[in-house]
């Protein structure tokens, strides 16, 4: 029997790991990681790291939100992000900041 963890458990664990944690072992997906694998990783001293750096302040959680776009807008966003070598979320944050700054003026 191969014990498995839930997707939520895998996501929670993966959120605590840095990319360096995966140098020694490559897996195709979270479905390939067993509870025993996780115990061994933690026993071997994998550092706890909480994802990307905070956008709010060091050590503080950055709020997230989900947005829906028409397909054509999403396609334009994907194209613009690739063309600029940036993440889509960075472009959205910049656009919202620019809009809010104009509204405050």
C-alpha positions in Angstrom: 0.0 0.0 0.0 1.3 3.5 -0.9 -0.1 6.1 1.5 -1.0 9.3 -0.2 -1.7 12.8 1.2 -4.6 15.0 0.1 -4.0 17.8 -2.3 -4.5 20.3 0.5 -1.8 18.6 2.6 0.6 18.5 -0.3 -0.1 22.2 -1.1 0.5 23.2 2.5 3.7 21.3 2.7 5.0 22.6 -0.7 4.2 26.1 0.4 6.8 25.7 3.2 9.6 24.6 0.9 12.0 26.5 -1.2 13.0 25.5 -4.8 16.3 24.3 -3.4 14.4 21.6 -1.5 13.7 19.8 -4.7 17.3 19.6 -6.1 18.0 16.2 -4.7 14.7 14.5 -5.7 12.6 15.1 -8.8 9.0 14.1 -8.9 6.5 14.4 -11.7 3.7 15.7 -9.5 2.5 16.0 -5.9 0.6 12.7 -6.5 4.0 11.0 -6.6 5.0 12.2 -3.0 4.0 9.8 -0.2 3.7 10.7 3.5 6.9 8.8 4.0 8.7 11.0 1.4 7.5 14.0 3.3 8.7 12.7 6.6 12.1 11.9 5.1 12.4 15.4 3.5 11.6 17.0 6.8 14.0 14.7 8.7 16.7 15.7 6.3 16.4 19.3 7.3 14.5 20.9 4.6 14.1 24.6 5.4 10.6 26.0 6.0 10.1 28.9 3.6 6.7 30.5 2.9 6.6 31.0 -0.8 7.4 34.2 -2.6 8.6 37.3 -0.7 5.8 39.4 0.8 4.5 42.3 -1.2 3.2 43.9 2.0 6.2 43.9 4.3 8.8 41.3 5.3 7.2 38.6 7.4 3.7 39.8 6.6 1.1 37.9 4.5 0.2 39.5 1.1 -3.5 39.3 0.5 -4.6 37.4 -2.7 -7.6 37.7 -4.9 -9.1 35.9 -7.8 -10.2 37.7 -11.0 -12.2 36.7 -14.0 -11.6 38.2 -17.4 -13.1 37.7 -20.9 -11.0 35.2 -22.9 -9.8 37.9 -25.2 -8.5 40.1 -22.3 -6.8 37.1 -20.8 -5.1 36.3 -24.1 -3.9 39.9 -24.4 -2.5 39.8 -20.8 -0.7 36.5 -21.5 0.8 38.0 -24.7 1.9 41.2 -22.9 3.4 39.4 -20.0 5.5 37.1 -22.3 6.6 40.1 -24.5 7.8 41.9 -21.4 9.2 38.9 -19.6 7.1 39.6 -16.6 4.4 37.7 -14.7 0.8 38.4 -15.4 0.2 39.3 -11.7 2.9 42.0 -12.0 1.2 43.6 -14.9 -2.2 43.5 -13.1 -0.7 45.0 -10.0 0.9 47.8 -12.0 -2.3 48.6 -13.8 -4.4 48.7 -10.6 -1.8 50.9 -8.9 -1.7 53.3 -11.9 -5.5 53.5 -12.0 -5.8 54.1 -8.2 -3.0 56.8 -8.4 -4.9 58.6 -11.2 -8.2 58.4 -9.2 -6.5 59.9 -6.1 -5.1 62.9 -8.1 
